[in-house]
Amino acid sequence: MEMDAGAHGIARLAKAGHAPLAGRIMLSVPPVLVTHLLADHLPRFRMEYPDIRLSLSAHGQRVSLSRREADVAVRFVQPDEASSVARKIGRMDFGLYAHRSYAHLSTPERWEFIAWDQTYADMPAQSWLLGIAGDRPVACELTHSSEHLIAVRAGVGVGGLPHFIGKRDRELVAIGEDIPPFARDIWLIVHRDLRKAPAVRAVMDFVAATISQDQDLSRR
C-alpha cells in the first residue's frame, strides 16, 4: 500500500508539471449535477479549453483522490482525506414539486410521494421527504433525481427535487409553501499535489462558475 501511495504521488506531481491547459483531467460529479447542470455547459468548456480532455464520471459513490480515482471531485459531503483540499462552492436547495395537472394538487391530504429506493435510504433528502409525507402513502421508490423528475412529470405523485430542476420545467409547479427547508452543500475537492496545475485549475474554475451561475438564475 505504501508503494502504491508513493507511485500515485509521483504520478500526481508529474501531472502537475505538464504543459499548461492540456491533458486528461478526471472529474467525478454526482449524477444529478452532471445530467441537469454541467452537461449543458460542456460545449463552452470545450471551446475555451480545446486541449483539455475532460473525463467526466457521473456517479454518487465516493472516490479516492489519493488513489487517483479522480483528479477533481464534487460531493455533497465535506471530505475527510487529509491529502485533499476542499471548498464549498454552493448548495443545492430542494422543494416539493408536482405536475400542474396532478389529480390531487389542491388536496394535500391526498398527496402521494415519490421517494428514493434503498440505495439512498439513509441520505438526508430521504429523511426530509418522508418527514413531510408523514402518514401519507409513498407511490413509488426510485434511485436517481432524473427518474424522480420523469415520475413527477407523469403525474405519479409529489417529488422532492432540487430547485434548479423544478423551476426550469414549465410543466411542474412548486407546492407545500410551509414545508421545512432542505439543502445539500456542494463541495469541490482536489488533491493537494494537483491544485495548482493549470489544467486542473481550469476544470475547477469551470465547475465552480457553472454552479454559481445556475444558482443565481434559480433565485430569479
Steps between C-alpha positions, in 0.01 A plus 500: 500500500786743581662425163166561326453829684852609404442411136174693492673797659774501235237479227310795645811716520591409144150590386520835677813582304352431157453768235242765597134451410546158342452137598236264632322606819275255683198669659258311727159662558165374637262402217242769576755777443636344183166429332319819593780752524856436385419314177331806352817704548752250359504661151613827658776324692612322185510826310706674766735208568529288183816325622349375826336160474237495774419150622173550685377223728141531621451288809412555862757269652790649685829499310854518635714780366803347672463186285446716188143382449436864406697822473212724604176403671172663595318364802214584736705411809819667616788253446720369777809409293794687648670512160207684338402866491129586497290811476128553502385638164124512557202311623219302344163614634203265474126552479184302439375483142206348317370507145261789446224251412568268797163366613545591868685829454255700715442231764825453696346231720480277192851556373704191420877527504789390283783385727851365450557125499718304741816608317461843660276411792736662751563828322374825653264577209310178567452587867383847403248370247362224721470744787277718283301201374420379851214250481429574136590222255815460292395436141835368381872486577766596247878533507597821323358851483465464122260213560315703761455779245351258248260362760391848612445605138289188446273597790598207721519718809688769685878501484784677676715659231788747499367844410735527202307206350147580611504872417615436144212268413189688395285190551579492871379718785660557839272396785506481877595854595511414871733199473834507687791613281765255389831542318824315433835678501707458183872442551779520244793272584851463359819327611758739647762397243277596208323812618736740320529311171358732230272241338365393837441862597309554175268208579448618856420855388258367239311289754487775763387766251234276345345411834513861619339630180222244511420583862474868409253415224293270722439782751328719242 
